[in-house]
Amino acid sequence: MSDAAVVKIDADNWKSEVLESNILVLADFWAEWCGPCRAIAPVLEELAVELAGKLKIAKVDVDGNQNLAAEYGIRSVPTLLVFKNGAVQAQMVGAMSKAALMDKLAPHL
């Protein structure tokens, strides 16, 4: 997660970065030990750059933020939640291709 376009989220900045964001947020609930999480990371970094100003990618480490994961019912990783105006609009579970992810995001952009 070297790209500055991806925001690292914890309990302290969850509200300001995700719930109060004025643009669409894709929250990636992930874990360091999760292979599919590592596989989808480069796709998320590309989208963060390509859709800058329209979409914010927010990465939430479930091991370090268990309360947030529990609050949103995260049972497996990666789980991607789409937030608009502070509300969950869509949920995707598992790694997917960039094209598949764009198809899921398109109705919300």
N, C-alpha and C positions, 0 to 999 in steps of 0.2 A: 504494500500500500504506500508507494512512494509518491504518488501523484497528489499534488496540492489541491486538485479539484475535488478530491474525495475527503469528506469531513469525518473525522473520528468522533464518535458519540459516546457520552457517558451520562450518568444521571444528572450531572451538573448542567450540561448544555442541551439535553434532550428537548426541553420545552422551547428554548429559543431557536434552536437549529431545525427542529422537526415540526413541532406543533404550531409554532408561530411563524413558520416560513411563508413568505409571500409567493414562492414558486413551488411546484410539485416536488415532493421528496420521495426517493426510493430508499427505504431503510433496509439495509442488508444485515440481517441477524446471522452472524457467522462465528466460527471458532478456529483457532490456530491449528488444531489437530484434525480439522475436517478437509479431506481431499477435494470434494466437490466445491467447497468454499474457496479453496485456492485456485481451482480451475476457472471459476466464474469471475474472480477478481480482475483479471486483465480486461474482460468485457465491460465490467462496471467502470473501470478507469477510463476506457475509451468513450463510453457514453457520457461520463462526467465532463469530458473535454468537448465532445461534439454537441452536447445539449446544454452547455453552460448558459445560464440565464433563464433556461426553461425547466431544467431538472437538476436537483441536488442529490448527489449520492451520499448517503450517511451510513457509515459502517458501525455496527453495534456488536462488540465482542460479548457473546452470551456468557462466557465464563466470568468476565469481570462485571457484567451488568445483569445478574440473575433476576433482579427485581423487575427490570424492564422486560426481559424475556417472558417472565411469568405473567406480567400484566397484559401482554399481548398474546398469550397462549402459544408461545413458540415451543413446539415439541421436537422439531428436527431442524437441522441446519444444512445448507443455507435456506432461510426463509426470507423472502423479499416482500415487504409491505409498501404499498403506494399510499402516501398521505397527501391530501389536498385540503387546505384550510383546517388542518389539525385532525382530520378524520380519515380513517382507513378506507380507501377506495377499492383496493384489490390486494390479493395475497397470492404469492407464487412460492412453491416449495421445490427445492432441488435446483441443480445447475441446469442451465439451458444455453442454447446458442444466442448470439447477438440478435439474429433475425427473429427468433422466437420471443426474446425479451422485448424487442421493439414492437412486435405485434401486440403484446400484452399492454405495453405502455401507450401505444398510439391513441386509444380512445380518451386518455386522460391528459394528453399534451395539448 
